[in-house]
Each structure stands twice: as structure tokens, then as C-alpha cells.
């Protein structure tokens, strides 16, 4: 993204890390901490989002980065499912649930905007001149439209 030089500067990554830390705290005590399967599933789903955003950033090209951002977004939606389940089970206080839900919604929004940005690059690296297609055996290409 323009003006961003590390993945740590991405709003999507910052929000997913904040969510990760909040949910980790929320699952460290009470019923959520004793329900090992639930705790491990929810921790893996929310921890996956910042991992995928940072890994995608390392791919550099927008087309290679975008699938990782899609996986991060899917993990955030999965996290919301776990939050609803934890609320039903009484694992979270109403205040913790509401705060985590708002934060997860903000993280989904930021991740979606980041993905839309990557898709708008059409595979080109921002700030770089567009790649020219080479002329192949007498065929017209974008770089050489004339025969």
C-alpha cells in the first residue's frame, strides 16, 4: 500500500494483533480456559489472521499476497463464530464479548479493504512501471500491438 513499508504498519495487521491479544486474555481464565478444545480452536483461528497477513506481505507481488489476505479474512470470520459460541456457553463477559466483536468487525473491514487494494493493483507492484509483454513469434502483444 502506498506509504506502508512493513507489514507492522498495515491497519489490518495491527487490528488482528490487538484482537489476538484480547482473545488470548479472554481464553486464559474461566470456562474458556477449561474447555481445551474450544480454547485451542479459537486461539488458532484468531492467531492465524496476523500470521497470514505478515506471510502474504513477504510474497511482495499483489497476486501472491492476496490469497494470504483472503485466508486471514476467513480466519477472522471463523473467530466471530467462536466468539458467538463462547457467548452461548457463557465463557465471556458481555463487555468482553462486545469489545471483541467490535474489534473483529473492524479487523474484517480493514482486511477486506487491504484485499480490495491488492486486487486493484492487477498484479503490478505499486510504484513500479507496468511490466511489458514480450512479442511471441509474430503475435501481437500489449507491448507490440503493431505487426
N, C-alpha and C positions, 0 to 999 in steps of 0.2 A: 504494500500500500504506500502511496506517496507519503513521505515524511516518517516512515517507520523503518528502522534499520535492524531491529531484533524482534524475535517473537515475543519477548517480555513487554514490548511496547504495544502490542495488539490489545485492544479493548476486550476482544473475545477471550484471549488467554487470561487476562487479569481477572475477568469475571468468573471464569471457570476455576481458577485457583482459589478465589475467595469462596466460591461455592464448595469446593473440595474441602477447604479448611473448616467451614461451618458444619458441613455434614459429618466430617470426621469427629468433630466435637460432639455433635448430636448423637452419634452412634457409639460414643465411648462410655456411656452410663445408662442405667435404667434397662428397660426391656429390650431395647435395640442392641445393647451390648451383650445381653444373654442369648439372644436369638442369632447364633453364629452364622447360620446360612443367610439370613436376611442381611445382617451386618456386612458380611463379606460381599454379597451381591451388590448392595447399594454402594459400598466403598469402591468396588471395581468400576461400576458404571460412572460415578462422578469423577473418579481419578483418570478414567480413560480420556475424557474430553481435553484437558490441558496437554496430556501426553500426545494425543493425535494432532492437536494444533501445532505443537512445537515440532513434531516429526515432519508434518507437512511443510512447515516453513523451511526445513532443511532440504526439501526437494527442489526448492528455488523456482522452477517453472510453474506458472499458474495451473496448467493442465495436470501436473503431477501433484501439486499441493491440494487441489480441490477435493479429491476423494478422501483425504485425511480430515478435511474440514467437514465433509458430509458425515463421516463416522463420528466425529466429535459432536455434531449436532444430534445425531441419532442417540448417542450416549446420554446427552442432556435430556432428551425426551424420555429415555429409559429411567433416568434419575427421577423425573417427575412421577413416573409410575411408581417407583419405590417410595417416594415421599407420600403419595396417596395411600399406599399400602401401610406404611408406618403410621400414618394418621389414623387409619381404621383400627390398627392394632393398639393404638394409644401409646406408641413409642415416643412421640414428640409432643412438646407443649404446643398449645395453639399459637403462641407467639413465635416459637422456633419454626413451626411448620410454615406460617405465613411469611416469615422473613426468607426462609429457604425457597419457598415457591416464587416469591417476587424475584429473588436473585437468579433462580434457574430460568425464569421467563426472560429476564434481561440478558442472561448469557445466551439463550437460544436466539434472541433478537440480534445480538452482536455477532454471533457466529453466522447467522443467516446473511447479515449484511456483508460480512467478510467473504462468504461464499459467492454472493452476487458480484462483488468486486472482482474476485478471481475469474469468474465466468465472463465478465465484461472485458477481460484482457484478451480473450480469444486466443489463448496460448502464447501470446507475446509477453516478453519480460518488460514490465513498465520502465519507461525511461530509456529503452534501447530502441534503435531503429528497427523497423519490421524486417523480418527475415525475407530474403528474396528467394523465390523458387527458381531452380535451375531448369534450363531448357533441356528437355529429354528427347533425343532422337527425332527432331523435326516437329515436335509437338509444341503448341503454343502454351505458354505459362504466364503467370501473373507478371513475372519479371521481363518476359519476352513475348508480348502479345502479337507482335508482327512476325510473319514468316520469314 
